[in-house]
Amino acid sequence: MTLLNKNKNIIIGTAQLGENYGRANYNDNFSMKDRIAFLNFTYKNGFLDYDTAYAYQSSHEIIGKWIHKENIKPNIYTKLPLLNSSSKDQILSIFTTSLQQLKLENIEGLFLHNPRDWLNNNTRYFADYIIKNKLVNYFGLSIYSENDIHIDENIKIIQTPGNIFNQEIFYSNKLNEFNLNNGEIHIRSVFIQGLLLMQPEKIPQKLDILKKPLYYIRNFANELNIDIKSLAILCVKKLMPNAKIVIGLDNITQAKNLLNIENDTISNTDIEEIIRFGRKNYNKLWDPRNW
């Protein structure tokens, strides 16, 4: 398979490959052939990193069929489910199942879906084992706030939500120190699970308070003649330049749009204005956990 330019800072999120994930994703009509074609398109166009999870229903199996069919080795990042007090053998069994589903002997990165599971001695033993045996290149945490960050020599990657309206994590001293010490950061929920992309009039009534700032952002993007997705990505890049950004996609049209917006630029003054506006309009409802 011939590869074009490498989009090193974008990770393709695959949650909706096997289920409807987020407010604006409805993919029930996509066949397995469509999903494989989508994955091939992204890979051929230089998107080599893919984010998935044990909990994303059939996502692992779909990716595994793609990898087996095309005989390729993309960089796969996945997540363990909630572990609680699982034993060492139970945790290893879950991870082994993931590798089998993905048709891989090792993967690029593995996250704990629940960072509190790091407090379990069995989890730390497991992490040490898979790193020493080169079953993963990087181990880390999927977090929601600075309080979820644990500093340890085995923790090399952290994934966190962050966007125009949910900026708190970008100013975390702990996260920025992690980054300065060569830790890798992945930013997810850049589009707020699709909410940022919805027409404001289609937003559920319980989120009415968010409509006014969403109208403003949409109008600002129109005035700049820039796609609102570009605006969202550029703001995140400005707030945390070295981070990789997880963008959830499930079809070729979305992937083509992402290729088109990758070259968009706006002035530093405009980006800073949007960032100030987003910070000023913080609301707990920008966090999908509160929906």
Secondary structure as the mmCIF struct_conf table of DSSP 4:
data_model
#
loop_
_struct_conf.conf_type_id
_struct_conf.id
_struct_conf.beg_label_comp_id
_struct_conf.beg_label_asym_id
_struct_conf.beg_label_seq_id
_struct_conf.end_label_comp_id
_struct_conf.end_label_asym_id
_struct_conf.end_label_seq_id
TURN_TY1_P TURN_TY1_P1 LYS A 8 ASN A 9
STRN STRN1 ILE A 10 GLY A 13
HELX_RH_3T_P HELX_RH_3T_P1 ALA A 15 LEU A 17
BEND BEND1 GLY A 18 GLU A 19
BEND BEND2 GLY A 22 GLY A 22
TURN_TY1_P TURN_TY1_P2 ARG A 23 ALA A 24
TURN_TY1_P TURN_TY1_P3 ASP A 28 ASN A 29
HELX_RH_AL_P HELX_RH_AL_P1 MET A 32 LYS A 44
TURN_TY1_P TURN_TY1_P4 ASN A 45 GLY A 46
STRN STRN2 ASP A 49 ASP A 51
TURN_TY1_P TURN_TY1_P5 TYR A 54 ALA A 55
BEND BEND3 TYR A 56 TYR A 56
TURN_TY1_P TURN_TY1_P6 GLN A 57 SER A 58
HELX_RH_AL_P HELX_RH_AL_P2 SER A 59 GLU A 70
TURN_TY1_P TURN_TY1_P7 ASN A 71 ASN A 71
STRN STRN3 ASN A 75 LEU A 80
TURN_TY1_P TURN_TY1_P8 ASN A 84 SER A 85
HELX_RH_AL_P HELX_RH_AL_P3 LYS A 88 LEU A 102
TURN_TY1_P TURN_TY1_P9 LYS A 103 LYS A 103
BEND BEND4 GLU A 105 GLU A 105
STRN STRN4 ILE A 107 LEU A 112
BEND BEND5 HIS A 113 ASN A 114
HELX_RH_3T_P HELX_RH_3T_P2 PRO A 115 LEU A 119
BEND BEND6 ASN A 120 ASN A 120
HELX_RH_AL_P HELX_RH_AL_P4 ASN A 121 LYS A 132
TURN_TY1_P TURN_TY1_P10 ASN A 133 LYS A 134
BEND BEND7 LEU A 135 LEU A 135
STRN STRN5 VAL A 136 SER A 142
BEND BEND8 TYR A 144 SER A 145
HELX_RH_3T_P HELX_RH_3T_P3 GLU A 146 ASP A 148
TURN_TY1_P TURN_TY1_P11 GLU A 153 ASN A 154
STRN STRN6 ILE A 155 PRO A 161
BEND BEND9 ILE A 164 PHE A 165
HELX_RH_3T_P HELX_RH_3T_P4 GLU A 168 TYR A 171
HELX_RH_AL_P HELX_RH_AL_P5 ASN A 173 LEU A 180
TURN_TY1_P TURN_TY1_P12 ASN A 181 ASN A 182
STRN STRN7 GLU A 184 ARG A 188
TURN_TY1_P TURN_TY1_P13 VAL A 190 GLY A 194
HELX_RH_3T_P HELX_RH_3T_P5 LEU A 195 LEU A 197
BEND BEND10 MET A 198 MET A 198
HELX_RH_3T_P HELX_RH_3T_P6 PRO A 200 LYS A 202
BEND BEND11 ILE A 203 ILE A 203
HELX_RH_3T_P HELX_RH_3T_P7 GLN A 205 LEU A 210
HELX_RH_AL_P HELX_RH_AL_P6 LYS A 211 LEU A 224
TURN_TY1_P TURN_TY1_P14 ASN A 225 ASN A 225
HELX_RH_AL_P HELX_RH_AL_P7 ILE A 228 LEU A 239
BEND BEND12 MET A 240 MET A 240
TURN_TY1_P TURN_TY1_P15 PRO A 241 ASN A 242
STRN STRN8 LYS A 244 GLY A 248
BEND BEND13 ASN A 251 ASN A 251
HELX_RH_AL_P HELX_RH_AL_P8 ILE A 252 ILE A 261
TURN_TY1_P TURN_TY1_P16 GLU A 262 ASN A 263
HELX_RH_AL_P HELX_RH_AL_P9 ASN A 268 LYS A 280
TURN_TY1_P TURN_TY1_P17 ASN A 281 ASN A 281
HELX_RH_3T_P HELX_RH_3T_P8 LYS A 284 TRP A 286
BEND BEND14 ASP A 287 ASP A 287
HELX_RH_3T_P HELX_RH_3T_P9 PRO A 288 ASN A 290
#
